[in-house]
Amino acid sequence: MGRKNTKPKPFTKERLRDNLKRLSLIYLGLGFLLLCIAGVAIYVGNLQNSGDLPAFKEKNSSWSYFYPRWGSQSFWDHLSETPDESDQKLSKTFADIHQIINDPEDRVDNQFSVPSVLSSRVLFWMDVYARYDSRIRIVHDRDDVGIIYGYIDLRPLYQKYRRSPVIAHKKSRRIEKEILDRLGSLLENAQYESTQSPHLPDESAPLRSYLKSLGLFSRIYELKGSLRTQTGQKDKFQIGILRSQKLMTHIESVFKDFKLPLPLARIPFVESSFNPSAYSKVGATGLWQIMPSTAKELIHRTDKRRWRDPILQTKAAARLLRNYRKVLPDWGTTVTAYNSGVGTLGRLLKEYKAANYEQLYSRMNSEGLGFAGRNFYSELLAATLVEAYKEKIFSLEISPDDVAKVYKHLAPFDDELCQVR
């Protein structure tokens, strides 16, 4: 078959009129769209100028959650000026919680007084337990927690996604990563003294001045690789206090039977926030985070449910601590061994020729124990002080219902496994 010869339609006035109508409609639509865009831009600009709509500090929205230590306003002032439901209901923190580090009313066994070499670490963990809740991140140096760069306030994020905590958590992780990445870039740029360099952002200058004021400018290169965030735990610590009220008397009774100092009974605040259902990614369970191998040996060989029994766990932990103390020089090394292993502590004491915990801490490099092991004893000292002075730090009358209502981003309070057997 041959191709069909089709003739084009003749160009008529009617076709011309139809095409012009189509073009005019298209131009009218584009014009209306541009007017809408311009109107929205003007409206948003007016809101920002009037203060009704908060503008981001930077183009990077993640950075707007960050409050640097070198800023004009302290983060504590920021929290005081932006209270939310949790601050009003649960937090009656007095002006400076750091005044209790010296135990002014002698409420803590003097064997567990804070050594000067640990002061900055204990103060850091007191802030974590008593000042900032789990919607706040402290940006600090991994090896020296006394070096604090600032704070990430995620309260607006959790408020926005209060019905979708999984989404809030995912977004918070992204925000943390972007802030750490940018802070790392600022640290790298802050190495260069010349402010005339075209490659040096203006925001590096305040950070450089801040580091110089701390005597850290010469260490900028190594600081970049040790950035870390720590989540506040004030809300979880308060819930831990509520949980401990049913168990502490029985735990202290066990420790008295084993002739152990009572501050050791506060280790569950550090390990699990006194949650009998706590389960770690490495398999440790319960109040005392007992590993399965230890539970088989000291609690029960086959009944895994008994591994989480609070009193049976307490007796197992007491045996471990008593045995560790027999072979280690002091309670600092003993408590650290509970976290890192008695064999590890024995090896480190020999390697660094240390006679006690303070000598080991002063001589050991940051890789000797890792972050958890290096901070575990400081965390216990901080938790012991905060718990001892809880009525001066937290509201006296808090019910489980209050906690559940205020801290909706946490799991509901559950004391099913807190029954003393």
FENTA-V343209 format. One record per residue. N is the residue number from 1. RES is the residue in one small letter. SS is DSSP state (h for helix, s for strand, l for the rest). PHI is phi in whole degrees, -180 to 180 (999 if undefined). Layout:
# FENTA-V343209
n:N res:RES ss:SS phi:PHI
n:N res:RES ss:SS phi:PHI
This chain:
# FENTA-V343209
n:1 res:m ss:l phi:999
n:2 res:g ss:l phi:-81
n:3 res:r ss:l phi:-67
n:4 res:k ss:l phi:-78
n:5 res:n ss:l phi:-86
n:6 res:t ss:l phi:-104
n:7 res:k ss:l phi:-94
n:8 res:p ss:l phi:-66
n:9 res:k ss:l phi:-67
n:10 res:p ss:l phi:-67
n:11 res:f ss:l phi:-80
n:12 res:t ss:l phi:-119
n:13 res:k ss:h phi:-64
n:14 res:e ss:h phi:-64
n:15 res:r ss:h phi:-64
n:16 res:l ss:h phi:-60
n:17 res:r ss:h phi:-64
n:18 res:d ss:h phi:-64
n:19 res:n ss:h phi:-64
n:20 res:l ss:h phi:-65
n:21 res:k ss:h phi:-63
n:22 res:r ss:h phi:-62
n:23 res:l ss:h phi:-63
n:24 res:s ss:h phi:-65
n:25 res:l ss:h phi:-66
n:26 res:i ss:h phi:-63
n:27 res:y ss:h phi:-64
n:28 res:l ss:h phi:-64
n:29 res:g ss:h phi:-64
n:30 res:l ss:h phi:-63
n:31 res:g ss:h phi:-63
n:32 res:f ss:h phi:-64
n:33 res:l ss:h phi:-62
n:34 res:l ss:h phi:-64
n:35 res:l ss:h phi:-63
n:36 res:c ss:h phi:-63
n:37 res:i ss:h phi:-62
n:38 res:a ss:h phi:-63
n:39 res:g ss:h phi:-64
n:40 res:v ss:h phi:-63
n:41 res:a ss:h phi:-61
n:42 res:i ss:h phi:-65
n:43 res:y ss:h phi:-64
n:44 res:v ss:h phi:-64
n:45 res:g ss:h phi:-62
n:46 res:n ss:h phi:-64
n:47 res:l ss:h phi:-64
n:48 res:q ss:h phi:-65
n:49 res:n ss:h phi:-66
n:50 res:s ss:h phi:-82
n:51 res:g ss:l phi:89
n:52 res:d ss:l phi:-74
n:53 res:l ss:l phi:-123
n:54 res:p ss:l phi:-68
n:55 res:a ss:l phi:-86
n:56 res:f ss:l phi:-67
n:57 res:k ss:l phi:-66
n:58 res:e ss:l phi:-137
n:59 res:k ss:l phi:-65
n:60 res:n ss:l phi:-79
n:61 res:s ss:h phi:-65
n:62 res:s ss:h phi:-61
n:63 res:w ss:h phi:-64
n:64 res:s ss:h phi:-69
n:65 res:y ss:h phi:-85
n:66 res:f ss:s phi:-97
n:67 res:y ss:s phi:-120
n:68 res:p ss:s phi:-71
n:69 res:r ss:l phi:-67
n:70 res:w ss:l phi:-90
n:71 res:g ss:l phi:-75
n:72 res:s ss:l phi:-75
n:73 res:q ss:l phi:-116
n:74 res:s ss:l phi:-70
n:75 res:f ss:h phi:-67
n:76 res:w ss:h phi:-64
n:77 res:d ss:h phi:-64
n:78 res:h ss:h phi:-60
n:79 res:l ss:h phi:-64
n:80 res:s ss:h phi:-66
n:81 res:e ss:h phi:-87
n:82 res:t ss:l phi:-127
n:83 res:p ss:l phi:-69
n:84 res:d ss:l phi:-124
n:85 res:e ss:h phi:-59
n:86 res:s ss:h phi:-67
n:87 res:d ss:h phi:-63
n:88 res:q ss:h phi:-74
n:89 res:k ss:h phi:-88
n:90 res:l ss:h phi:-112
n:91 res:s ss:s phi:-109
n:92 res:k ss:l phi:-124
n:93 res:t ss:l phi:-67
n:94 res:f ss:l phi:-75
n:95 res:a ss:l phi:-48
n:96 res:d ss:l phi:-139
n:97 res:i ss:h phi:-67
n:98 res:h ss:h phi:-68
n:99 res:q ss:h phi:-69
n:100 res:i ss:h phi:-86
n:101 res:i ss:h phi:-62
n:102 res:n ss:h phi:-90
n:103 res:d ss:l phi:50
n:104 res:p ss:l phi:-61
n:105 res:e ss:l phi:-109
n:106 res:d ss:l phi:51
n:107 res:r ss:l phi:-91
n:108 res:v ss:l phi:-116
n:109 res:d ss:l phi:-50
n:110 res:n ss:h phi:-67
n:111 res:q ss:h phi:-66
n:112 res:f ss:h phi:-117
n:113 res:s ss:l phi:-70
n:114 res:v ss:l phi:-81
n:115 res:p ss:l phi:-70
n:116 res:s ss:h phi:-59
n:117 res:v ss:h phi:-67
n:118 res:l ss:h phi:-106
n:119 res:s ss:h phi:-54
n:120 res:s ss:h phi:-65
n:121 res:r ss:h phi:-69
n:122 res:v ss:h phi:-65
n:123 res:l ss:h phi:-61
n:124 res:f ss:h phi:-59
n:125 res:w ss:h phi:-73
n:126 res:m ss:h phi:-64
n:127 res:d ss:h phi:-62
n:128 res:v ss:h phi:-61
n:129 res:y ss:h phi:-82
n:130 res:a ss:h phi:-120
n:131 res:r ss:l phi:-116
n:132 res:y ss:l phi:-116
n:133 res:d ss:l phi:-89
n:134 res:s ss:l phi:-76
n:135 res:r ss:l phi:-100
n:136 res:i ss:s phi:-113
n:137 res:r ss:s phi:-117
n:138 res:i ss:s phi:-95
n:139 res:v ss:s phi:-95
n:140 res:h ss:s phi:-145
n:141 res:d ss:s phi:-85
n:142 res:r ss:l phi:-65
n:143 res:d ss:l phi:-85
n:144 res:d ss:l phi:-129
n:145 res:v ss:l phi:-68
n:146 res:g ss:l phi:-72
n:147 res:i ss:l phi:-89
n:148 res:i ss:s phi:-114
n:149 res:y ss:s phi:-90
n:150 res:g ss:s phi:163
n:151 res:y ss:s phi:-138
n:152 res:i ss:s phi:-106
n:153 res:d ss:s phi:-98
n:154 res:l ss:l phi:-98
n:155 res:r ss:h phi:-58
n:156 res:p ss:h phi:-61
n:157 res:l ss:h phi:-66
n:158 res:y ss:h phi:-67
n:159 res:q ss:h phi:-69
n:160 res:k ss:h phi:-64
n:161 res:y ss:l phi:-109
n:162 res:r ss:l phi:-64
n:163 res:r ss:l phi:-92
n:164 res:s ss:l phi:-135
n:165 res:p ss:h phi:-61
n:166 res:v ss:h phi:-65
n:167 res:i ss:h phi:-64
n:168 res:a ss:h phi:-60
n:169 res:h ss:h phi:-65
n:170 res:k ss:h phi:-63
n:171 res:k ss:h phi:-68
n:172 res:s ss:h phi:-64
n:173 res:r ss:h phi:-64
n:174 res:r ss:h phi:-65
n:175 res:i ss:h phi:-61
n:176 res:e ss:h phi:-58
n:177 res:k ss:h phi:-61
n:178 res:e ss:h phi:-66
n:179 res:i ss:h phi:-67
n:180 res:l ss:h phi:-64
n:181 res:d ss:h phi:-62
n:182 res:r ss:h phi:-69
n:183 res:l ss:h phi:-64
n:184 res:g ss:h phi:-63
n:185 res:s ss:h phi:-65
n:186 res:l ss:h phi:-64
n:187 res:l ss:h phi:-64
n:188 res:e ss:h phi:-65
n:189 res:n ss:h phi:-70
n:190 res:a ss:l phi:-69
n:191 res:q ss:l phi:-66
n:192 res:y ss:l phi:-91
n:193 res:e ss:l phi:-70
n:194 res:s ss:l phi:-68
n:195 res:t ss:l phi:-80
n:196 res:q ss:l phi:-85
n:197 res:s ss:l phi:-65
n:198 res:p ss:l phi:-69
n:199 res:h ss:l phi:-92
n:200 res:l ss:l phi:-97
n:201 res:p ss:l phi:-65
n:202 res:d ss:l phi:-60
n:203 res:e ss:l phi:-70
n:204 res:s ss:h phi:-73
n:205 res:a ss:h phi:-61
n:206 res:p ss:h phi:-62
n:207 res:l ss:h phi:-65
n:208 res:r ss:h phi:-60
n:209 res:s ss:h phi:-64
n:210 res:y ss:h phi:-63
n:211 res:l ss:h phi:-66
n:212 res:k ss:h phi:-64
n:213 res:s ss:h phi:-65
n:214 res:l ss:l phi:-94
n:215 res:g ss:l phi:71
n:216 res:l ss:l phi:-113
n:217 res:f ss:h phi:-61
n:218 res:s ss:h phi:-71
n:219 res:r ss:h phi:-106
n:220 res:i ss:h phi:-56
n:221 res:y ss:h phi:-60
n:222 res:e ss:h phi:-76
n:223 res:l ss:h phi:-65
n:224 res:k ss:h phi:-58
n:225 res:g ss:l phi:-87
n:226 res:s ss:l phi:-127
n:227 res:l ss:s phi:-73
n:228 res:r ss:s phi:-153
n:229 res:t ss:s phi:-114
n:230 res:q ss:s phi:-122
n:231 res:t ss:s phi:-77
n:232 res:g ss:l phi:-64
n:233 res:q ss:l phi:-132
n:234 res:k ss:h phi:-57
n:235 res:d ss:h phi:-65
n:236 res:k ss:h phi:-67
n:237 res:f ss:h phi:-67
n:238 res:q ss:h phi:-63
n:239 res:i ss:h phi:-65
n:240 res:g ss:h phi:-61
n:241 res:i ss:h phi:-62
n:242 res:l ss:h phi:-62
n:243 res:r ss:h phi:-64
n:244 res:s ss:h phi:-67
n:245 res:q ss:h phi:-62
n:246 res:k ss:h phi:-82
n:247 res:l ss:h phi:-113
n:248 res:m ss:h phi:-59
n:249 res:t ss:h phi:-59
n:250 res:h ss:h phi:-72
n:251 res:i ss:h phi:-66
n:252 res:e ss:h phi:-63
n:253 res:s ss:h phi:-63
n:254 res:v ss:h phi:-62
n:255 res:f ss:h phi:-68
n:256 res:k ss:h phi:-66
n:257 res:d ss:h phi:-62
n:258 res:f ss:l phi:-89
n:259 res:k ss:l phi:56
n:260 res:l ss:l phi:-110
n:261 res:p ss:l phi:-64
n:262 res:l ss:h phi:-68
n:263 res:p ss:h phi:-56
n:264 res:l ss:h phi:-65
n:265 res:a ss:h phi:-68
n:266 res:r ss:h phi:-93
n:267 res:i ss:h phi:-56
n:268 res:p ss:h phi:-60
n:269 res:f ss:h phi:-61
n:270 res:v ss:h phi:-80
n:271 res:e ss:h phi:-76
n:272 res:s ss:l phi:-146
n:273 res:s ss:l phi:54
n:274 res:f ss:l phi:58
n:275 res:n ss:l phi:-101
n:276 res:p ss:l phi:-64
n:277 res:s ss:l phi:-94
n:278 res:a ss:l phi:-60
n:279 res:y ss:s phi:-144
n:280 res:s ss:l phi:-94
n:281 res:k ss:l phi:-69
n:282 res:v ss:l phi:-97
n:283 res:g ss:l phi:102
n:284 res:a ss:l phi:-70
n:285 res:t ss:s phi:-132
n:286 res:g ss:l phi:79
n:287 res:l ss:l phi:-52
n:288 res:w ss:l phi:-98
n:289 res:q ss:l phi:51
n:290 res:i ss:s phi:-78
n:291 res:m ss:l phi:-75
n:292 res:p ss:h phi:-55
n:293 res:s ss:h phi:-63
n:294 res:t ss:h phi:-70
n:295 res:a ss:h phi:-63
n:296 res:k ss:h phi:-62
n:297 res:e ss:h phi:-78
n:298 res:l ss:h phi:-108
n:299 res:i ss:l phi:-114
n:300 res:h ss:l phi:-160
n:301 res:r ss:l phi:-71
n:302 res:t ss:l phi:-124
n:303 res:d ss:l phi:-81
n:304 res:k ss:h phi:-69
n:305 res:r ss:h phi:-65
n:306 res:r ss:h phi:-70
n:307 res:w ss:h phi:-62
n:308 res:r ss:l phi:-95
n:309 res:d ss:l phi:-60
n:310 res:p ss:h phi:-58
n:311 res:i ss:h phi:-75
n:312 res:l ss:h phi:-63
n:313 res:q ss:h phi:-63
n:314 res:t ss:h phi:-62
n:315 res:k ss:h phi:-65
n:316 res:a ss:h phi:-65
n:317 res:a ss:h phi:-64
n:318 res:a ss:h phi:-63
n:319 res:r ss:h phi:-62
n:320 res:l ss:h phi:-60
n:321 res:l ss:h phi:-63
n:322 res:r ss:h phi:-64
n:323 res:n ss:h phi:-67
n:324 res:y ss:h phi:-64
n:325 res:r ss:h phi:-65
n:326 res:k ss:h phi:-68
n:327 res:v ss:h phi:-113
n:328 res:l ss:l phi:-118
n:329 res:p ss:l phi:-75
n:330 res:d ss:l phi:-156
n:331 res:w ss:h phi:-73
n:332 res:g ss:h phi:-62
n:333 res:t ss:h phi:-70
n:334 res:t ss:h phi:-66
n:335 res:v ss:h phi:-63
n:336 res:t ss:h phi:-64
n:337 res:a ss:h phi:-65
n:338 res:y ss:h phi:-61
n:339 res:n ss:h phi:-89
n:340 res:s ss:h phi:-109
n:341 res:g ss:l phi:104
n:342 res:v ss:h phi:-68
n:343 res:g ss:h phi:-65
n:344 res:t ss:h phi:-62
n:345 res:l ss:h phi:-66
n:346 res:g ss:h phi:-61
n:347 res:r ss:h phi:-65
n:348 res:l ss:h phi:-67
n:349 res:l ss:h phi:-61
n:350 res:k ss:h phi:-71
n:351 res:e ss:h phi:-61
n:352 res:y ss:l phi:-100
n:353 res:k ss:l phi:50
n:354 res:a ss:l phi:-104
n:355 res:a ss:l phi:-96
n:356 res:n ss:l phi:-157
n:357 res:y ss:h phi:-65
n:358 res:e ss:h phi:-62
n:359 res:q ss:h phi:-65
n:360 res:l ss:h phi:-62
n:361 res:y ss:h phi:-62
n:362 res:s ss:h phi:-71
n:363 res:r ss:h phi:-94
n:364 res:m ss:l phi:-78
n:365 res:n ss:l phi:-78
n:366 res:s ss:l phi:-66
n:367 res:e ss:l phi:-89
n:368 res:g ss:l phi:-62
n:369 res:l ss:l phi:-125
n:370 res:g ss:h phi:83
n:371 res:f ss:h phi:-64
n:372 res:a ss:h phi:-64
n:373 res:g ss:h phi:-67
n:374 res:r ss:h phi:-69
n:375 res:n ss:h phi:-104
n:376 res:f ss:h phi:-61
n:377 res:y ss:h phi:-67
n:378 res:s ss:h phi:-63
n:379 res:e ss:h phi:-64
n:380 res:l ss:h phi:-64
n:381 res:l ss:h phi:-60
n:382 res:a ss:h phi:-65
n:383 res:a ss:h phi:-63
n:384 res:t ss:h phi:-63
n:385 res:l ss:h phi:-68
n:386 res:v ss:h phi:-63
n:387 res:e ss:h phi:-68
n:388 res:a ss:h phi:-66
n:389 res:y ss:l phi:-112
n:390 res:k ss:h phi:-60
n:391 res:e ss:h phi:-72
n:392 res:k ss:h phi:-91
n:393 res:i ss:h phi:-103
n:394 res:f ss:s phi:-114
n:395 res:s ss:l phi:-62
n:396 res:l ss:l phi:-74
n:397 res:e ss:l phi:-110
n:398 res:i ss:l phi:-124
n:399 res:s ss:l phi:-97
n:400 res:p ss:h phi:-56
n:401 res:d ss:h phi:-64
n:402 res:d ss:h phi:-61
n:403 res:v ss:h phi:-63
n:404 res:a ss:h phi:-63
n:405 res:k ss:h phi:-72
n:406 res:v ss:h phi:-80
n:407 res:y ss:l phi:-98
n:408 res:k ss:l phi:-71
n:409 res:h ss:l phi:-81
n:410 res:l ss:l phi:-99
n:411 res:a ss:l phi:-66
n:412 res:p ss:l phi:-59
n:413 res:f ss:l phi:-64
n:414 res:d ss:l phi:-140
n:415 res:d ss:l phi:-117
n:416 res:e ss:h phi:-58
n:417 res:l ss:h phi:-93
n:418 res:c ss:h phi:-90
n:419 res:q ss:l phi:-71
n:420 res:v ss:l phi:-76
n:421 res:r ss:l phi:-105
